Amino acid sequence: MKELNQVYRKFRINEITLGEWHSYIATQDKSEVLKVVNTNIEAQGRLTNYKNSFRYQTMIRKYCNLYLHSDIHPYEVVRIISDKCVEVRPMLHKQTVFPKEFHSGGFSGHYADNYAQKYEYSSNPEASTKRVRLGKRGWDGGRFRMEDEPVYFYDYNF
């Protein structure tokens, strides 16, 4: 059973191909294979449910990004006041990769590679801080999201 779990894990992370997986399970007991696969699927479902839970999404992390419709602005968590209140400060960002493919049409045009943007981030100690509180809808009414990485996104198509 342990070997079957290891081979299934290799299959899930693409270390072995589908053909190799099929040839391996052809030599195994079908009830054992079914048990291993179902156990792993249930565990993946529990992990997905946890990551989508309100508790996980509102955990305090290093960065807190502000979502304004289609744009995103990076903030860093400067101080934790309590488990429901933090102080955040806007971060500096410098664009390193710009969208290139502009297509005319619509109101004026749009960029096909709008999501190919890349930025470098740095702390901004001179910026003023803001307190953000956790409520029923999330941080500051759902406008802020705690994340492990800073994110800046400017929607060139809006």
Z-matrix of the N, CA and C atoms (Angstrom, degrees):
N
C 1 1.452
C 2 1.540 1 111.20
N 3 1.352 2 116.21 1 -38.11
C 4 1.461 3 120.21 2 179.58
C 5 1.529 4 110.64 3 -64.11
N 6 1.332 5 115.27 4 -42.93
C 7 1.465 6 119.38 5 178.72
C 8 1.524 7 110.96 6 -63.74
N 9 1.329 8 116.57 7 -39.35
C 10 1.464 9 121.52 8 178.47
C 11 1.526 10 110.68 9 -62.41
N 12 1.335 11 117.10 10 -41.50
C 13 1.466 12 121.37 11 176.53
C 14 1.530 13 111.10 12 -61.85
N 15 1.323 14 116.86 13 -41.84
C 16 1.467 15 120.44 14 -179.19
C 17 1.525 16 111.59 15 -66.13
N 18 1.320 17 116.82 16 -41.71
C 19 1.469 18 120.26 17 179.71
C 20 1.525 19 109.98 18 -67.75
N 21 1.351 20 117.25 19 -39.71
C 22 1.475 21 120.09 20 178.27
C 23 1.531 22 110.43 21 -63.63
N 24 1.334 23 116.55 22 -39.23
C 25 1.463 24 120.30 23 177.68
C 26 1.529 25 110.59 24 -62.52
N 27 1.327 26 117.03 25 -42.88
C 28 1.465 27 120.58 26 177.22
C 29 1.523 28 111.29 27 -60.67
N 30 1.332 29 115.46 28 -37.66
C 31 1.463 30 119.76 29 177.81
C 32 1.531 31 110.53 30 -66.16
N 33 1.323 32 117.55 31 -42.05
C 34 1.471 33 121.77 32 -177.98
C 35 1.525 34 112.25 33 -66.05
N 36 1.348 35 117.27 34 -32.14
C 37 1.473 36 119.01 35 -179.11
C 38 1.527 37 111.45 36 -100.65
N 39 1.320 38 115.92 37 18.16
C 40 1.469 39 123.61 38 173.86
C 41 1.524 40 114.56 39 63.02
N 42 1.322 41 117.34 40 32.31
C 43 1.462 42 120.04 41 173.40
C 44 1.524 43 110.64 42 -84.15
N 45 1.333 44 116.42 43 -23.86
C 46 1.462 45 120.86 44 173.80
C 47 1.521 46 108.61 45 -127.20
N 48 1.314 47 116.73 46 156.06
C 49 1.460 48 121.42 47 -176.41
C 50 1.523 49 111.07 48 -84.50
N 51 1.311 50 115.63 49 170.03
C 52 1.456 51 121.89 50 177.54
C 53 1.524 52 110.60 51 -62.16
N 54 1.321 53 117.25 52 -39.74
C 55 1.465 54 121.20 53 177.90
C 56 1.519 55 112.04 54 -62.56
N 57 1.339 56 116.77 55 -42.25
C 58 1.463 57 120.51 56 177.53
C 59 1.529 58 111.11 57 -64.43
N 60 1.319 59 116.22 58 -39.40
C 61 1.463 60 120.75 59 177.97
C 62 1.534 61 110.30 60 -63.28
N 63 1.323 62 117.02 61 -45.49
C 64 1.469 63 120.59 62 179.68
C 65 1.530 64 111.65 63 -63.98
N 66 1.317 65 117.87 64 -41.26
C 67 1.465 66 119.59 65 179.44
C 68 1.536 67 110.67 66 -67.89
N 69 1.342 68 117.55 67 -32.45
C 70 1.466 69 119.95 68 177.50
C 71 1.526 70 111.43 69 -69.67
N 72 1.344 71 117.47 70 -47.06
C 73 1.474 72 118.61 71 -176.62
C 74 1.523 73 112.30 72 -72.22
N 75 1.327 74 118.10 73 -15.99
C 76 1.470 75 120.16 74 176.39
C 77 1.527 76 110.51 75 -66.19
N 78 1.333 77 116.91 76 -24.07
C 79 1.473 78 120.54 77 -179.65
C 80 1.526 79 112.13 78 -94.41
N 81 1.333 80 117.81 79 -2.91
C 82 1.465 81 121.77 80 -175.15
C 83 1.533 82 111.01 81 -104.05
N 84 1.343 83 114.89 82 163.31
C 85 1.461 84 122.07 83 175.61
C 86 1.538 85 108.15 84 -69.63
N 87 1.326 86 116.77 85 126.41
C 88 1.469 87 121.41 86 -174.39
C 89 1.531 88 112.32 87 -63.11
N 90 1.337 89 117.78 88 -35.06
C 91 1.468 90 119.38 89 179.90
C 92 1.529 91 110.97 90 -67.73
N 93 1.333 92 117.31 91 -36.44
C 94 1.467 93 120.99 92 177.22
C 95 1.528 94 111.04 93 -67.06
N 96 1.332 95 116.24 94 -42.46
C 97 1.472 96 120.91 95 178.60
C 98 1.527 97 109.29 96 -61.62
N 99 1.319 98 117.18 97 -44.85
C 100 1.465 99 121.76 98 179.99
C 101 1.525 100 110.64 99 -62.41
N 102 1.327 101 116.80 100 -40.46
C 103 1.470 102 120.99 101 -179.95
C 104 1.533 103 110.47 102 -64.24
N 105 1.329 104 117.27 103 -44.91
C 106 1.474 105 121.42 104 -179.39
C 107 1.522 106 110.54 105 -64.40
N 108 1.327 107 116.89 106 -46.10
C 109 1.464 108 120.50 107 -178.37
C 110 1.526 109 110.22 108 -63.85
N 111 1.334 110 118.11 109 -45.88
C 112 1.466 111 120.83 110 -179.77
C 113 1.524 112 112.09 111 -64.03
N 114 1.319 113 117.65 112 -39.62
C 115 1.466 114 121.36 113 177.71
C 116 1.527 115 110.69 114 -61.90
N 117 1.324 116 117.04 115 -43.67
C 118 1.472 117 120.69 116 179.25
C 119 1.520 118 112.03 117 -67.59
N 120 1.317 119 117.54 118 -39.02
C 121 1.467 120 120.88 119 178.53
C 122 1.526 121 110.36 120 -64.83
N 123 1.335 122 117.36 121 -40.97
C 124 1.467 123 120.86 122 177.58
C 125 1.525 124 111.15 123 -63.71
N 126 1.333 125 117.23 124 -41.14
C 127 1.464 126 120.99 125 178.78
C 128 1.528 127 110.85 126 -64.90
N 129 1.333 128 117.22 127 -40.88
C 130 1.470 129 120.57 128 177.49
C 131 1.525 130 110.36 129 -63.74
N 132 1.320 131 117.28 130 -38.25
C 133 1.461 132 121.17 131 177.81
C 134 1.516 133 112.27 132 -64.60
N 135 1.337 134 116.69 133 -41.47
C 136 1.466 135 120.42 134 178.01
C 137 1.522 136 110.95 135 -64.44
N 138 1.341 137 116.59 136 -41.06
C 139 1.460 138 120.12 137 178.58
C 140 1.528 139 111.27 138 -64.94
N 141 1.317 140 116.93 139 -42.75
C 142 1.466 141 120.90 140 177.83
C 143 1.517 142 110.92 141 -61.83
N 144 1.337 143 117.01 142 -44.11
C 145 1.468 144 120.54 143 178.63
C 146 1.522 145 111.21 144 -61.88
N 147 1.330 146 117.13 145 -39.61
C 148 1.463 147 120.44 146 178.68
C 149 1.527 148 110.88 147 -65.85
N 150 1.347 149 117.10 148 -44.09
C 151 1.460 150 119.60 149 -179.81
C 152 1.526 151 112.50 150 -66.78
N 153 1.326 152 117.60 151 -25.27
C 154 1.464 153 121.25 152 177.34
C 155 1.523 154 112.55 153 -90.24
N 156 1.323 155 117.74 154 -2.25
C 157 1.459 156 120.96 155 -176.78
C 158 1.528 157 111.18 156 -74.62
N 159 1.318 158 115.48 157 154.83
C 160 1.455 159 122.06 158 178.55
C 161 1.521 160 110.34 159 -61.63
N 162 1.312 161 116.69 160 -38.97
C 163 1.463 162 121.32 161 -178.43
C 164 1.533 163 111.71 162 -61.49
N 165 1.330 164 117.56 163 -45.57
C 166 1.459 165 121.31 164 -179.56
C 167 1.526 166 111.18 165 -68.88
N 168 1.322 167 116.60 166 -42.85
C 169 1.463 168 120.06 167 -176.10
C 170 1.515 169 112.92 168 -71.35
N 171 1.323 170 118.25 169 -17.26
C 172 1.463 171 120.29 170 -179.24
C 173 1.528 172 112.62 171 -107.26
N 174 1.343 173 118.08 172 6.78
C 175 1.467 174 120.43 173 176.09
C 176 1.521 175 109.52 174 -62.36
N 177 1.315 176 116.30 175 143.54
C 178 1.460 177 120.81 176 179.67
C 179 1.527 178 108.80 177 -73.43
N 180 1.325 179 114.84 178 128.18
C 181 1.456 180 121.39 179 179.16
C 182 1.522 181 109.13 180 -126.42
N 183 1.313 182 116.54 181 -172.86
C 184 1.461 183 121.41 182 -175.61
C 185 1.531 184 112.69 183 -72.89
N 186 1.325 185 117.02 184 -32.21
C 187 1.464 186 121.30 185 -176.73
C 188 1.526 187 110.32 186 -124.03
N 189 1.323 188 114.86 187 153.00
C 190 1.453 189 121.76 188 -179.18
C 191 1.533 190 106.14 189 -138.46
N 192 1.320 191 117.48 190 106.53
C 193 1.460 192 121.44 191 -174.00
C 194 1.521 193 110.86 192 -94.94
N 195 1.322 194 115.53 193 138.14
C 196 1.464 195 122.72 194 -179.20
C 197 1.518 196 109.48 195 -92.48
N 198 1.322 197 117.02 196 121.69
C 199 1.464 198 122.95 197 -179.79
C 200 1.522 199 108.49 198 -101.29
N 201 1.333 200 115.99 199 115.58
C 202 1.462 201 122.86 200 178.57
C 203 1.519 202 108.03 201 -119.63
N 204 1.316 203 116.31 202 93.26
C 205 1.465 204 123.17 203 -176.23
C 206 1.528 205 109.79 204 54.86
N 207 1.317 206 119.89 205 -107.88
C 208 1.465 207 120.22 206 -178.09
C 209 1.532 208 112.44 207 -99.72
N 210 1.313 209 119.11 208 -2.90
C 211 1.462 210 122.24 209 178.74
C 212 1.534 211 110.25 210 -101.17
N 213 1.337 212 116.00 211 152.65
C 214 1.460 213 121.86 212 178.82
C 215 1.527 214 107.85 213 -131.64
N 216 1.338 215 116.86 214 135.86
C 217 1.460 216 122.64 215 179.63
C 218 1.531 217 109.64 216 -122.25
N 219 1.347 218 118.19 217 133.56
C 220 1.465 219 120.78 218 -176.90
C 221 1.532 220 112.95 219 -83.42
N 222 1.310 221 115.08 220 137.97
C 223 1.461 222 123.04 221 173.50
C 224 1.518 223 107.16 222 -131.53
N 225 1.327 224 116.04 223 152.24
C 226 1.457 225 119.82 224 174.65
C 227 1.522 226 108.54 225 -113.92
N 228 1.312 227 116.02 226 144.82
C 229 1.456 228 120.97 227 177.44
C 230 1.525 229 106.92 228 -78.69
N 231 1.327 230 116.02 229 119.60
C 232 1.458 231 122.00 230 -176.23
C 233 1.521 232 110.91 231 -95.03
N 234 1.332 233 116.18 232 -40.60
C 235 1.459 234 120.15 233 -175.83
C 236 1.511 235 109.60 234 -148.95
N 237 1.314 236 116.47 235 138.64
C 238 1.461 237 121.17 236 176.24
C 239 1.523 238 107.22 237 -98.88
N 240 1.325 239 115.92 238 114.97
C 241 1.461 240 121.25 239 179.95
C 242 1.534 241 109.19 240 -80.23
N 243 1.328 242 115.74 241 -49.72
C 244 1.465 243 122.99 242 176.17
C 245 1.519 244 107.22 243 -153.30
N 246 1.335 245 117.23 244 -174.53
C 247 1.460 246 118.84 245 179.35
C 248 1.523 247 111.80 246 -73.26
N 249 1.348 248 117.53 247 -6.10
C 250 1.465 249 120.95 248 178.16
C 251 1.523 250 113.21 249 -123.58
N 252 1.313 251 118.14 250 10.84
C 253 1.465 252 121.04 251 -179.51
C 254 1.527 253 109.18 252 -149.51
N 255 1.338 254 115.71 253 129.10
C 256 1.457 255 121.56 254 177.30
C 257 1.524 256 109.35 255 -134.87
N 258 1.316 257 115.57 256 157.61
C 259 1.459 258 121.05 257 172.13
C 260 1.517 259 107.53 258 -103.23
N 261 1.330 260 115.87 259 131.20
C 262 1.464 261 121.26 260 -179.98
C 263 1.519 262 109.79 261 -122.68
N 264 1.335 263 114.85 262 157.80
C 265 1.463 264 121.34 263 -179.72
C 266 1.518 265 108.05 264 -137.15
N 267 1.335 266 118.16 265 136.14
C 268 1.472 267 119.79 266 178.55
C 269 1.525 268 111.40 267 -64.08
N 270 1.323 269 115.21 268 148.33
C 271 1.464 270 121.55 269 -179.39
C 272 1.529 271 110.17 270 -104.99
N 273 1.322 272 115.28 271 156.61
C 274 1.462 273 120.80 272 173.28
C 275 1.523 274 108.46 273 -84.49
N 276 1.322 275 116.43 274 146.51
C 277 1.458 276 120.63 275 178.69
C 278 1.525 277 108.77 276 -140.95
N 279 1.316 278 115.05 277 144.50
C 280 1.463 279 121.45 278 178.98
C 281 1.518 280 107.25 279 -130.47
N 282 1.331 281 115.59 280 124.49
C 283 1.462 282 120.15 281 -177.27
C 284 1.526 283 110.33 282 -75.95
N 285 1.342 284 115.28 283 129.86
C 286 1.456 285 120.87 284 -179.70
C 287 1.529 286 112.40 285 -108.61
N 288 1.329 287 117.23 286 -28.08
C 289 1.461 288 122.16 287 178.13
C 290 1.521 289 108.28 288 -126.29
N 291 1.336 290 116.32 289 125.16
C 292 1.454 291 122.33 290 -178.08
C 293 1.528 292 110.29 291 -106.57
N 294 1.348 293 117.44 292 150.00
C 295 1.474 294 118.90 293 172.74
C 296 1.525 295 109.70 294 -64.30
N 297 1.343 296 116.94 295 143.10
C 298 1.460 297 120.26 296 -174.89
C 299 1.521 298 113.84 297 -114.74
N 300 1.317 299 117.17 298 -39.22
C 301 1.467 300 120.38 299 -172.73
C 302 1.520 301 111.66 300 -83.71
N 303 1.321 302 116.67 301 101.10
C 304 1.461 303 121.42 302 177.29
C 305 1.525 304 108.79 303 -99.19
N 306 1.330 305 116.27 304 128.83
C 307 1.458 306 121.57 305 178.59
C 308 1.525 307 108.85 306 -118.12
N 309 1.320 308 116.88 307 127.32
C 310 1.456 309 119.10 308 178.27
C 311 1.522 310 109.22 309 -75.36
N 312 1.329 311 114.51 310 151.76
C 313 1.457 312 120.66 311 -179.04
C 314 1.514 313 109.48 312 142.39
N 315 1.325 314 117.12 313 166.61
C 316 1.457 315 120.94 314 -177.71
C 317 1.508 316 110.08 315 68.11
N 318 1.339 317 117.72 316 -141.20
C 319 1.459 318 121.50 317 179.89
C 320 1.516 319 110.86 318 -67.16
N 321 1.330 320 116.81 319 -49.17
C 322 1.462 321 119.65 320 175.86
C 323 1.525 322 111.38 321 -139.69
N 324 1.329 323 117.83 322 -33.49
C 325 1.451 324 121.96 323 -179.52
C 326 1.512 325 109.98 324 155.29
N 327 1.315 326 116.07 325 178.48
C 328 1.458 327 119.71 326 177.72
C 329 1.530 328 110.40 327 -151.97
N 330 1.328 329 114.37 328 160.60
C 331 1.457 330 122.00 329 177.70
C 332 1.517 331 108.89 330 -98.03
N 333 1.331 332 116.94 331 126.09
C 334 1.460 333 121.19 332 179.08
C 335 1.528 334 110.70 333 -72.69
N 336 1.317 335 117.46 334 -31.60
C 337 1.461 336 121.30 335 -178.41
C 338 1.530 337 111.63 336 -105.62
N 339 1.333 338 116.49 337 43.40
C 340 1.455 339 122.95 338 -178.00
C 341 1.531 340 112.26 339 -58.09
N 342 1.330 341 117.20 340 -31.77
C 343 1.464 342 120.73 341 -175.99
C 344 1.527 343 112.97 342 -90.05
N 345 1.325 344 118.35 343 8.24
C 346 1.461 345 122.33 344 179.08
C 347 1.526 346 111.88 345 -88.12
N 348 1.316 347 117.74 346 11.06
C 349 1.456 348 121.22 347 -178.16
C 350 1.528 349 110.81 348 -71.23
N 351 1.339 350 115.34 349 143.19
C 352 1.467 351 121.01 350 175.68
C 353 1.528 352 107.73 351 -134.29
N 354 1.334 353 115.32 352 145.47
C 355 1.456 354 120.98 353 -176.90
C 356 1.517 355 110.82 354 -135.59
N 357 1.338 356 115.58 355 154.97
C 358 1.459 357 123.15 356 169.29
C 359 1.521 358 106.26 357 -107.25
N 360 1.320 359 116.80 358 138.12
C 361 1.460 360 121.62 359 -176.22
C 362 1.513 361 110.61 360 -116.21
N 363 1.331 362 115.07 361 148.36
C 364 1.460 363 120.21 362 174.38
C 365 1.521 364 108.81 363 -148.36
N 366 1.310 365 115.10 364 156.18
C 367 1.455 366 121.49 365 -180.00
C 368 1.526 367 109.60 366 -72.49
N 369 1.319 368 115.73 367 151.17
C 370 1.461 369 121.72 368 -179.60
C 371 1.526 370 108.30 369 -125.79
N 372 1.345 371 118.65 370 86.12
C 373 1.464 372 121.03 371 -175.22
C 374 1.522 373 114.40 372 -64.85
N 375 1.343 374 117.72 373 -20.82
C 376 1.464 375 119.60 374 -179.11
C 377 1.519 376 113.30 375 -83.91
N 378 1.318 377 118.52 376 -11.58
C 379 1.466 378 121.28 377 -178.59
C 380 1.526 379 109.89 378 -72.95
N 381 1.319 380 115.01 379 150.12
C 382 1.466 381 119.06 380 179.37
C 383 1.528 382 110.05 381 -77.93
N 384 1.318 383 115.04 382 152.31
C 385 1.459 384 119.95 383 -179.07
C 386 1.526 385 110.13 384 -94.44
N 387 1.307 386 114.67 385 161.00
C 388 1.462 387 121.19 386 179.95
C 389 1.517 388 107.29 387 -137.45
N 390 1.318 389 116.99 388 140.70
C 391 1.463 390 120.66 389 176.42
C 392 1.519 391 109.25 390 -88.46
N 393 1.311 392 114.68 391 132.63
C 394 1.463 393 121.94 392 179.65
C 395 1.523 394 106.95 393 -121.12
N 396 1.332 395 115.58 394 129.35
C 397 1.466 396 120.24 395 -176.89
C 398 1.524 397 111.10 396 -113.22
N 399 1.318 398 114.71 397 149.40
C 400 1.461 399 121.97 398 178.55
C 401 1.523 400 109.42 399 -89.98
N 402 1.334 401 115.11 400 125.30
C 403 1.460 402 120.85 401 177.61
C 404 1.517 403 110.56 402 -125.37
N 405 1.311 404 116.22 403 -165.96
C 406 1.472 405 121.06 404 -178.63
C 407 1.516 406 112.61 405 -61.43
N 408 1.310 407 117.05 406 -34.50
C 409 1.470 408 121.37 407 -176.90
C 410 1.519 409 113.45 408 -91.95
N 411 1.312 410 118.02 409 -1.90
C 412 1.457 411 121.36 410 -178.71
C 413 1.518 412 110.67 411 120.79
N 414 1.319 413 116.27 412 -163.35
C 415 1.455 414 121.38 413 -178.86
C 416 1.524 415 110.00 414 -72.45
N 417 1.324 416 116.24 415 123.85
C 418 1.470 417 124.11 416 179.95
C 419 1.530 418 111.21 417 52.61
N 420 1.317 419 115.90 418 49.31
C 421 1.469 420 120.92 419 178.21
C 422 1.515 421 113.63 420 72.59
N 423 1.333 422 118.30 421 19.16
C 424 1.455 423 122.01 422 179.18
C 425 1.510 424 114.32 423 91.55
N 426 1.342 425 117.10 424 1.04
C 427 1.472 426 119.43 425 179.42
C 428 1.517 427 112.24 426 -76.62
N 429 1.334 428 117.96 427 -30.75
C 430 1.461 429 122.70 428 178.63
C 431 1.521 430 109.37 429 -103.31
N 432 1.335 431 116.25 430 146.35
C 433 1.461 432 121.96 431 174.92
C 434 1.522 433 108.30 432 -131.86
N 435 1.319 434 114.98 433 130.42
C 436 1.463 435 120.53 434 176.62
C 437 1.523 436 108.47 435 -74.74
N 438 1.329 437 116.45 436 132.10
C 439 1.461 438 121.01 437 -178.95
C 440 1.527 439 109.77 438 -144.71
N 441 1.325 440 115.79 439 162.93
C 442 1.459 441 121.33 440 -178.72
C 443 1.520 442 112.82 441 -82.90
N 444 1.320 443 117.99 442 -16.85
C 445 1.463 444 122.74 443 -178.99
C 446 1.533 445 109.32 444 -130.36
N 447 1.340 446 118.10 445 146.13
C 448 1.460 447 119.09 446 173.80
C 449 1.530 448 109.66 447 -72.81
N 450 1.325 449 116.20 448 146.87
C 451 1.465 450 120.79 449 -179.75
C 452 1.522 451 108.94 450 -135.48
N 453 1.323 452 115.79 451 129.48
C 454 1.459 453 121.48 452 169.05
C 455 1.517 454 106.56 453 -123.25
N 456 1.309 455 116.46 454 132.62
C 457 1.460 456 120.76 455 177.71
C 458 1.516 457 108.25 456 -142.76
N 459 1.307 458 116.58 457 125.08
C 460 1.453 459 122.31 458 174.22
C 461 1.515 460 107.37 459 -110.91
N 462 1.321 461 116.63 460 123.83
C 463 1.455 462 121.16 461 -178.29
C 464 1.531 463 109.01 462 -84.75
N 465 1.319 464 115.85 463 100.90
C 466 1.461 465 120.69 464 -179.95
C 467 1.540 466 111.72 465 -70.23
N 468 1.320 467 117.42 466 -14.50
C 469 1.455 468 120.54 467 -178.56
C 470 1.520 469 113.50 468 -93.26
N 471 1.321 470 117.75 469 5.61
C 472 1.463 471 119.46 470 -177.95
C 473 1.500 472 110.18 471 -103.61
